[in-house]
Amino acid sequence: MSPPEVRDPQEYGAMDHRIDIYHAGLLLLQIAVSKEIKFTKEEILAGKPTTREK
């Protein structure tokens, strides 16, 4: 999953070390809910995660 900086760098700025924090947070969230979490482009840009089952 790409962070918002990848989707819209003009709005969110260039990628930096915080991308690691973003991915670590996603991993911990998935472990906490015991589900794979997927985001749409709009959800990524809005900061609203959703969980979907395969």
BELWOWO-V202192 format. One record per backbone hydrogen bond with DSSP energy under -0.5 kcal/mol. NH is the residue of the N-H (numbers start at 1). CO is the residue of the C=O. E is the energy in kcal/mol with one decimal. If there is no record, write none. Layout:
BEGIN
NH|CO|E ; NH|CO|E
END
This chain:
BEGIN
6|3|-1.4 ; 7|3|-1.3 ; 8|4|-2.8 ; 11|8|-0.8 ; 12|8|-2.4 ; 13|9|-2.0 ; 19|16|-1.7 ; 20|17|-1.3 ; 21|17|-0.7 ; 22|18|-2.3 ; 23|19|-2.3 ; 24|20|-2.3 ; 25|21|-2.5 ; 26|22|-2.1 ; 27|23|-2.3 ; 28|24|-2.5 ; 29|25|-2.3 ; 30|26|-2.3 ; 31|27|-2.1 ; 32|28|-2.4 ; 33|29|-2.1 ; 34|30|-1.0 ; 35|30|-1.2 ; 38|50|-0.7 ; 44|40|-2.4 ; 45|41|-2.2 ; 46|42|-1.8 ; 47|43|-1.5 ; 48|43|-1.9 ; 49|47|-0.7 ; 50|38|-0.6 ; 52|36|-0.8
END
